[in-house]
Amino acid sequence: MKIGIVTPTFYPYPGGISEYVYHTYFELRKRGHEVKIITTFFGDGLTEFEENIYRVGRSIPILSNGSIGRVAFSLQLPKKIKRILDAERFDLLHIHEPLVPTLCLISLRHSRTVNIGTFHTFAEFSLGYFIFRPFLRRYNKKLHGRIAVSESARNFVDRYFGGEYRIIPNGIDIDRFNRVGKIKKFDDGKLNILFVGRLEPRKGVKYLLKAFPLIKKKLPNSRLIIVGSGPLAGYYRQFVPRAFEEDIWFEGLVTKEDLPSYYSTCDVFCSPATGKESFGIVLLEAMASGKAIVASDIEGYRHVVTHGQEGLLVKPRDSQAIADSIVEVLSNEPLRRMLEENGKRKARQYSWKNITSRIINFYHDKMKVASVH
């Protein structure tokens, strides 16, 4: 099968969609499919397989869903995309966030093959979907199959565009997060608390920073490691009390190769997101690494972590609750070991091999239906 994958974000830009596309690309190729990726430019840092990637337009940041989204911009975008699709003649086009401008909508508009859309986003409300729903409905009708990465993502998009949605979650590279070494400078006997994510409001790192002094009162031998970058990095540093500067480390954006070692180094992983998370790939990464989790009790996270099984879920924006749960996990070794084992066992269900098999089965189902019509 010849498959085209259209994605609004891809490497070197980090994120859940980038990971999804990267791993499904390789899994599909392992099974003998010919795969090309259509995306845009994100500055320096290309992949090792650029010969199978079309990059059109330039990525520009926009405010979206409490985060920084990306859209491709080029006056020649429609012409270039049409030329690619006409030349490649894909058997199937898999479009991530198919109703998001500009790259995805234009690709869907010019596609003349079987179209599969994956919806990743969750929010309480979308002004764009609400205003442009009449315009977007005709594009939605061009989709032969719709995938949502979680029930939250499905409920969100179904509010504006009805239809059938198959829930196929994000996956995890189990081998990548297994049996890796620790970061030497942090392997000194201290209790390491890890945060991984973009430094933006909805990821909630501010509440973890406020919780850290409360944690230090109970566990003086603790340390907070923050991995990630974003426009508010400088702003968040103001929440670091001078008394604890030596025990709060802002590591910035780390390489894909180094990230598993950060998970390996920590004693507990914390994701204090405030909401609008459709899934939470960082939770899977922590579970695959065999780490206990403290995370916000939000809809997208409940699909991955069961409270008291793989981690502890706490009220969002509650620094005291975050601190209490982290102290509980770090002080209670039997609890921590139980959360770690349960998480590692559950993560195996999300291997990219299993997830891609489900995607391929969905492809075949929809191609059969499309051929009948």
N, C-alpha and C positions, 0 to 999 in steps of 0.2 A: 504494500500500500504506500502511496506517496502522500505524505502528510505535511501540511503547512501549519506552523504554530505562530499565531500573532499575539504579541504581548506588549502592553504599554510600558513595562519596566523589565530590564534585564541587566546582567552584569555589564559594567562594574557597579551598577546601582544595586544596593543590597535590599533584601526584603523577601517576604513570603512568596510572591509571584515569581520572582527571579529564581528562587530555589525550586519551585514547582516545575517551571519550564526546563531548567537545567537537568534535573533528574529524569523527568519524563522523556526528554530528548534522548538521553543515553539509553534508557530502558527500551524505548521504541526501536532504536537502532540495533540494540543487541538482538532483537527479535526479527531482524531482517527488513524493517520498514525504512524507506527513504524519508528523511525528515529535514526540513528547512525552517529556520526561524526568521520571522519578520518583526523587527523592532526599530529602535531609533538609537542615536548617539547619546552617550552619557559622559562625555569627556574622555580622558585618558584611561587606559586599562582595558584591553580587548581580551577575548577568550582564546583558548588554544584551538578552537574549531571555527574561526571566523569565515572560512571558505563556505560554510553552510548557513551563514547569517546574512540577511539583508538588513542594512541599517539606513533608514530614510528619515530625513529631517533631524532637527536638534531638540533635545529634551529641555523643556522649560518648566520651572516649578509653579504650582498653583496651590492655593489653600483649598483643601477638600476633606470633609468628614473629620475635622479637628486635627488634620495631619497635613503634610506636604505631599500633594500628588504630582504626577508628571504627565505632560502631554507633549506629543511630537509637533513641531512647527516647521513648515516649509511651504512656500507658495506652490511648489511642484509636487506636493504630497499625493494628491489624487492621481496625477498622471503617472508618477513613479510606481505607486501601488498597483494600479491597473496593468502597467507593463509587466510587473513581476508576476502577477496572477495569470496573465495571458501566456507568459512564457513557461511557467512551471506546470500549469494545468494539474493542480493537486486533485487527488481523489477525495480528500477531506481537508477542511480548514478548521482548526481548533483555535478559537479566539478567546483570550482571557479578558474579562470585563468587556464584553462585546458592545455594550451600549455607552461606553465612555469615549468621548472625543479624544483625539482626532483620528489616530491611526486605526483604532479598532472599528469605529463606525465606517470609515472609508473602505476598509478591507471588506467588511460585511456588505457594503453597498455594491462593490464590484465583483464579489464572489459569484461564481456560476457552478458551484459544487455543493457537496454536503457540508453544512455549517454546524459546528458544535460550539457552544459557549459555556465558559466556566465563570461563575460569579463568586467573587472572594469577599466582597464588602459587606459589613454590617453597620447600620446606624439607626437611630430612632426615626430620622426623617431625612429625606433628600430633596432639597429645593430644586436641584437640576432635574431629577426624575419627575417631580411634581409639575414643574412648569412645562417641561418639554415632552411629557408623556404622550400627547397626541402625535407629535413628530416621531418619537422613538418607537411607537407601536409597530410601524411598518417594518422597521429594522428587526424588531423582536420576532416578527412573523417569518423572517428569513432563516431563523434558527431551526434546524431539524431536531436538535437535542440540546437540553440545558442541564448543566451540572452546577450544584452548589457545594461549597466545601464544608458546610455545616448547616444545621437546621436554622441557625440564626441568619446566615447568609440567604438561605432560601426564603425565610419569612420576610426578610427585608425586601428582596426584589419582587416577590410575589405580591406584595402590597401594591405595587405599581403596574406590574406586568404578569398577568396570570399565565398558567400553563403548567406542564409537568416538569418537575426538577428531580434529577437523581442526585442523591447526596453521596459524594465521593470525597473524603477528606484529604487534606495535605498529607504528605508522607515524610519519612525521615530516613536518612542514610545511617542505618544501624551500625555498620562497620566503622564509619567515620568517627563516631562518638564512643567507640568501645576501646578500652585498653590503650589509652594515650597517656603520655607523661604529664606531669604537673608543671606549672610555671615556677621556676626555681625561686624567684625572689619572694614568692608568697608561700612557699613550702617550708615554713619555719615553726609550725606548731600552733599558730593562731587559728581561730575559727573564722573561716572566710565566708562571707555573704556575697553572692554574685547577682548583679543585675545586667541583663543584655537587652539593648533596644535603642531606638532612636530617642534622642533627647528632645522631646516635644511634650506638650501638656498631657495628651491622652495616655502616655505610657506611665505617668504617675510617679516618676522618680523623685519628685519633690517630697512626696509623702514618705518615701523610704529614707530620704536624707533626714527628714524631721524625726523619723523613728529611731535613727541610729544612736543618738545620745541616750535614749531610753534603754536601748539594748546594752549599751556600754555600762550602764549602771548595774545591770544584772550579770553581764558577761564582759568584764574588762579586757579579756583576751580575744576580743572579736575585731574584725576588720571588714570594711565594705569596699567591694571592687565594682566599678561601673564601667561597662564596656558599651561603647556606642558613641555616635556623634550626632550633631544637629545644631540648628540655629540658636538654641537656648542653652548651649553648654556653659557659656559665661554666666548666664543668669542663675543656673543651678548651683554654681560654685559659691554663691553668696549664702547658701543654706548650710555650708560647712562651718561649724564652730571652730574657732582657732584651737581649742583644746583637743580637737580630734583630727586636725589636718593630717597628721602622720598615718592615720588609720582609715582615711577615705581616699581611694585612688581612682582618678579619672583616666582610664586607659585609652580613650578615644576609639576610633574605628580600627579593629584588628583584622588581620588577614583571615581568609577562610581556613587556611592551614593551621593558624594558631588558635582559632576559636574553641575547638574541642578541648584544648589544654586548659582553658579558663574554666570550663565546666568541670573538668577533672579535678581542678584545684579547689573548688568550693566545697563547703560542708552543707550549705543550703542555698537553693536558688529562689530568688524573689522577683515576682512580676506584679507590681502594684497598679496595673493599668486601671484607668477610670471608666472605661467602657469603649464601645464602638470597635470591639475586637471580634472578628467573625470566627476565629479559630485559636490562634496562639501557638505558632510554630516553636517559639522559644520554650514552651512547656514540654513539647515532645523532645526537643534537644536535651533538656535537663533530664527527662525520664530515661532517654536512651543512654545517657551518661551515668545513670544510676544515682541520681541526686534527689533528695527530698525537696518538696516545693512548698512555698508559701505564696499564694496568689490572690488576686481580687476575686470576689464572688460575683462575676459578671457572666452574662449569657454565653458569650463565645468560649469562655474558659471552662464552663461546666460540661461542655461536650468532650473535653479532654481529661480533666481532673475531677475525680469524685472525692468530695471532702472526707478526710479520714482514711482514704485508701491509698492514693498516690501523693497526696499533699493536704495542706490545710487552706481552706478558702476563707477570706476575711472580707469584711465590709469595705467597699471602695472608699478612698480618701480618708481613711481612719488610721493615722499614724500609730496610735496606741494599740490598736488591734494588730497591726503589722508587727510591732515590736513584741507584743505578748506571744504571738504565734511563732515568730522566729526564735525567741528565747525558749519556748516550749520544745521546739524541734531540736535545738542545739543542746538542751539540757537533758533530754530524754532519749538515750541511745537506742533502747528497744523500739521506740516509736519511729525514730529516724531510719533505722534499719528496715523496718516494716514498710515504710513509705518508699524507700529506695528500691526494694525488691519488687514491690507491686508495680512501681512505675516502669522499671526495666522490663518486666514481663508484658505490660500493656503496650509498651512502645513497639514491640516486635510485630504487633498487628498492623502497624503503620509503615512497614518497610516499603520502599519505593517499588520493589518487585510486586508486592501484593496490590498496591494502589494502582500501578500501571496496568496490571491484569484486569482490574475492574474498569479502567478507562477503555481499554481495548474492547472488552465485551460490550461496553456501551456504544463504541464506534460501530461495531458490527450490527448491533440491534437497530441503530438509526439508519445505517446504510441500507439494510434490508427494507425498512419502511419506505425510505426515499426512492428505492428502485421500483417498488410496487406502484408508487404514485408518479 
